[in-house]
């Protein structure tokens, strides 16, 4: 479940497709009301299409990944500007329902690296408060500096492609996966010149292909017992068992999230 305009992340001539939810099963926003859709107006024509995802933290703030909000050479547009975006909350479906909100501010991490995807996190401020209820809820994020044990069972939810090179589904999907040992993940990604930093975590299935995030999932939550532990960041292709999905480790950024929220009301 990850993607941005079908762009690829190029590292040492290795091509990295963004992630998506592969082999997911349908679910509803009632089960995951902390999820938000980020809709992008790709060509500046007021045609907003779900492009990334995010997590509702307060009635005004959503966290997502910084790579969603970058200048794009293909279109010549800078998607760090709020006018290119809308946020939909409270809908199971990526094309309808819920409530659309304009964005006031996009605060990407000052240390985000477009080559290696370190510090891939952003705080988004909406112009008008969310109405909190059964379909729109504030998430709980993992405590600072917390680490999950390898093989911890997590859930990935989003509207990313459900099969390799496939279309994005209209209905929200979820899939189960395991936390991958950090050193194991580093060794796997070294083979393609990618860096797995301490501020990242890996999750997937190394026993079978096809369980992963993919195009459209970027910024969406990886959940452990209902707590947000990761945000969909990048991966090598989608659903390859040897290359699990890589996630921004939320526990590494708790203080940054709190300070950024406090200074962006």
C-alpha positions as CSV (number, residue, x, y, z in Angstrom):
1,X,0.0,0.0,0.0
2,X,2.3,2.9,-0.9
3,X,2.5,5.2,-3.9
4,X,2.9,8.7,-5.2
5,X,1.8,9.3,-8.8
6,X,3.3,6.0,-9.7
7,X,6.7,7.6,-9.2
8,X,9.6,5.4,-8.4
9,X,12.2,6.0,-5.7
10,X,15.6,5.5,-7.4
11,X,18.5,4.5,-5.2
12,X,21.8,3.5,-6.8
13,X,20.0,2.7,-10.0
14,X,17.6,0.4,-8.2
15,X,13.9,1.1,-8.7
16,X,11.6,1.3,-5.7
17,X,7.9,1.1,-6.3
18,X,5.8,2.6,-3.5
19,X,3.8,0.2,-1.4
20,X,0.0,-0.9,-1.3
21,X,-2.3,-3.4,0.5
22,X,-1.8,-6.7,-1.3
23,X,-4.0,-9.7,-0.5
24,X,-6.2,-7.5,1.7
25,X,-9.8,-8.3,2.7
26,X,-12.6,-5.7,2.7
27,X,-13.3,-3.9,6.0
28,X,-15.1,-0.7,7.1
29,X,-14.3,2.7,8.5
30,X,-16.3,1.8,11.6
31,X,-13.5,-0.6,12.5
32,X,-10.8,1.9,11.7
33,X,-12.2,5.3,12.3
34,X,-8.7,6.8,12.8
35,X,-8.0,6.5,9.1
36,X,-8.0,9.5,6.8
37,X,-7.8,9.8,3.0
38,X,-5.5,12.3,1.4
39,X,-6.9,13.4,-2.0
40,X,-4.6,15.0,-4.5
41,X,-5.5,17.5,-7.3
42,X,-2.7,16.2,-9.6
43,X,-3.1,18.7,-12.4
44,X,-4.5,21.7,-10.6
45,X,-8.0,21.1,-12.1
46,X,-9.9,20.7,-8.8
47,X,-10.2,16.9,-9.5
48,X,-9.2,15.4,-6.2
49,X,-8.3,11.7,-6.1
50,X,-7.3,9.6,-3.2
51,X,-3.5,9.4,-3.4
52,X,-2.1,8.8,0.2
53,X,-3.5,8.1,3.6
54,X,-3.1,9.4,7.1
55,X,-4.0,9.0,10.8
56,X,-6.2,11.3,12.8
57,X,-4.4,12.5,15.9
58,X,-6.6,15.4,17.0
59,X,-9.7,17.2,15.7
60,X,-7.3,19.4,13.6
61,X,-4.3,17.2,12.9
62,X,-3.4,14.2,10.8
63,X,0.0,12.5,10.5
64,X,1.2,11.0,7.2
65,X,4.5,10.6,5.3
66,X,6.6,13.4,4.0
67,X,7.1,11.8,0.6
68,X,3.5,12.4,-0.3
69,X,4.1,16.2,-0.2
70,X,7.0,16.8,-2.6
71,X,7.7,18.6,-5.9
72,X,6.9,16.3,-8.8
73,X,9.0,16.5,-11.9
74,X,6.4,14.7,-14.1
75,X,3.8,17.4,-13.5
76,X,5.9,20.4,-12.6
77,X,3.9,20.9,-9.5
78,X,4.9,21.3,-5.8
79,X,2.6,19.1,-3.8
80,X,3.8,20.6,-0.5
81,X,1.2,23.4,-1.0
82,X,-2.1,22.8,0.8
83,X,-4.3,23.9,-2.2
84,X,-3.4,20.6,-4.0
85,X,-5.0,18.5,-1.2
86,X,-8.2,17.6,0.5
87,X,-8.7,15.2,3.4
88,X,-11.7,12.8,3.5
89,X,-12.7,11.3,6.9
90,X,-15.5,9.0,7.9
91,X,-15.8,6.9,4.7
92,X,-15.2,3.3,3.9
93,X,-14.9,4.2,0.3
94,X,-12.2,6.0,-1.6
95,X,-14.4,7.8,-4.1
96,X,-17.4,8.9,-2.1
97,X,-18.9,9.5,1.3
98,X,-17.5,11.0,4.5
99,X,-16.6,14.6,4.9
100,X,-14.1,16.5,2.9
101,X,-11.8,19.1,4.6
102,X,-9.5,21.7,3.2
103,X,-5.9,21.7,4.4
104,X,-4.4,24.7,6.2
105,X,-0.8,23.6,6.8
106,X,1.5,20.8,5.7
107,X,4.5,20.4,8.0
108,X,7.0,17.9,6.7
109,X,9.9,16.8,8.8
110,X,12.9,19.1,8.2
111,X,15.2,16.1,7.9
112,X,13.3,14.2,5.2
113,X,15.6,12.7,2.6
114,X,14.1,12.1,-0.8
115,X,16.8,9.5,-1.7
116,X,16.8,7.3,1.3
117,X,13.3,8.1,2.8
118,X,14.7,8.8,6.3
119,X,12.5,11.0,8.5
120,X,9.5,10.2,6.3
121,X,6.8,11.9,8.4
122,X,4.5,14.9,8.2
123,X,1.8,16.6,10.2
124,X,-1.2,18.0,8.3
125,X,-3.5,20.7,9.8
126,X,-7.1,20.9,8.5
127,X,-8.8,24.3,8.1
128,X,-12.0,23.2,9.9
129,X,-12.2,20.8,12.9
130,X,-13.2,17.2,12.4
131,X,-16.4,16.1,14.1
132,X,-15.3,13.3,16.3
133,X,-17.7,10.3,16.5
134,X,-18.2,6.7,15.5
135,X,-16.7,7.2,12.0
136,X,-14.0,9.7,12.9
137,X,-11.8,9.0,15.9
138,X,-8.5,10.1,17.4
139,X,-5.7,7.5,17.2
140,X,-3.5,6.2,19.9
141,X,0.2,6.2,19.0
142,X,2.9,4.0,20.4
143,X,4.9,5.4,23.4
144,X,8.3,7.1,22.7
145,X,11.2,4.8,22.0
146,X,9.1,1.7,22.2
147,X,10.1,-1.3,20.1
148,X,8.0,-4.2,18.9
149,X,9.4,-7.7,19.0
150,X,10.0,-9.5,15.7
151,X,7.0,-11.6,14.6
152,X,4.6,-9.3,16.4
153,X,1.3,-9.5,14.5
154,X,0.2,-6.2,13.0
155,X,-2.6,-5.0,10.8
156,X,-2.2,-2.7,7.7
157,X,-5.3,-0.9,6.4
158,X,-5.8,1.3,3.4
159,X,-7.1,1.8,-0.1
160,X,-3.9,0.7,-2.0
161,X,-3.8,-1.7,-4.9
162,X,-5.0,-5.2,-4.0
163,X,-2.8,-7.0,-6.5
164,X,0.4,-6.3,-8.3
165,X,-0.1,-3.8,-11.1
166,X,-3.8,-3.8,-10.2
167,X,-6.4,-1.1,-9.6
168,X,-7.0,0.4,-6.2
169,X,-10.2,-0.9,-4.6
170,X,-13.0,1.4,-3.7
171,X,-13.6,-0.2,-0.3
172,X,-11.2,-0.1,2.5
173,X,-8.9,-3.2,2.9
174,X,-6.9,-4.7,5.7
175,X,-4.3,-7.4,5.9
176,X,-2.3,-9.1,8.6
177,X,1.5,-9.2,8.7
178,X,4.5,-9.7,11.0
179,X,7.2,-7.3,12.3
180,X,10.5,-8.3,10.7
181,X,13.7,-8.4,12.6
182,X,15.5,-5.1,12.0
183,X,18.9,-6.6,11.3
184,X,17.4,-9.1,8.9
185,X,15.5,-6.3,7.1
186,X,18.7,-4.2,6.8
187,X,20.6,-7.2,5.3
188,X,17.8,-7.8,2.7
189,X,17.7,-4.1,1.6
190,X,21.4,-3.8,1.5
191,X,21.2,-6.0,-1.6
192,X,19.5,-3.1,-3.5
193,X,21.4,-0.2,-1.9
194,X,18.7,0.9,0.4
195,X,19.3,2.0,4.0
196,X,17.0,0.7,6.9
197,X,17.6,3.3,9.6
198,X,16.7,3.0,13.3
199,X,13.8,5.4,12.6
200,X,12.2,2.8,10.3
201,X,10.6,-0.6,10.9
202,X,9.8,-3.5,8.6
203,X,6.7,-5.6,8.4
204,X,5.4,-8.2,6.0
205,X,5.5,-11.9,5.3
206,X,8.8,-13.5,4.4
207,X,7.3,-16.9,3.9
208,X,4.9,-16.0,1.0
209,X,4.7,-13.4,-1.7
210,X,1.8,-10.9,-2.0
211,X,1.2,-9.6,1.5
212,X,2.2,-6.0,1.6
213,X,1.2,-2.4,1.2
214,X,1.2,-0.8,-2.3
215,X,0.2,2.1,-4.5
216,X,-2.2,4.4,-2.6
217,X,-1.2,3.3,0.9
218,X,1.5,5.8,1.6
219,X,1.1,7.4,5.0
220,X,-1.4,4.9,6.2
221,X,-1.2,3.2,9.6
222,X,0.4,-0.1,10.7
223,X,-1.5,-1.1,13.8
224,X,-0.5,-3.3,16.7
225,X,-3.4,-4.1,19.1
226,X,-5.1,-0.9,17.8
227,X,-2.1,1.3,18.4
228,X,-0.4,3.1,15.5
229,X,3.2,1.9,15.4
230,X,4.2,2.7,11.8
231,X,3.3,4.7,8.7
232,X,3.6,3.2,5.2
233,X,6.8,4.6,3.7
234,X,8.5,2.5,0.9
235,X,9.4,-0.9,-0.4
236,X,11.1,-2.6,-3.2
237,X,8.3,-3.4,-5.7
238,X,5.1,-4.7,-3.9
239,X,4.6,-8.0,-2.2
240,X,8.0,-9.6,-2.7
241,X,8.6,-11.9,0.2
242,X,12.3,-11.1,0.3
243,X,11.7,-7.3,0.6
244,X,9.1,-6.6,3.4
245,X,7.4,-3.2,3.5
246,X,9.3,-0.4,5.3
247,X,7.4,1.9,7.7
248,X,8.2,5.1,9.5
249,X,8.7,4.1,13.1
250,X,6.2,6.3,15.0
251,X,7.9,5.8,18.4
252,X,11.0,7.5,17.0
253,X,9.0,10.7,16.3
254,X,6.7,11.2,19.3
255,X,8.4,14.3,20.5
256,X,8.6,15.8,17.0
257,X,4.9,15.1,16.5
258,X,3.9,16.7,19.8
259,X,6.1,19.8,19.1
260,X,4.9,20.2,15.5
261,X,1.2,19.9,16.6
262,X,1.8,22.5,19.3
263,X,3.3,25.0,16.9
264,X,0.8,24.4,14.1
265,X,-2.7,25.0,15.4
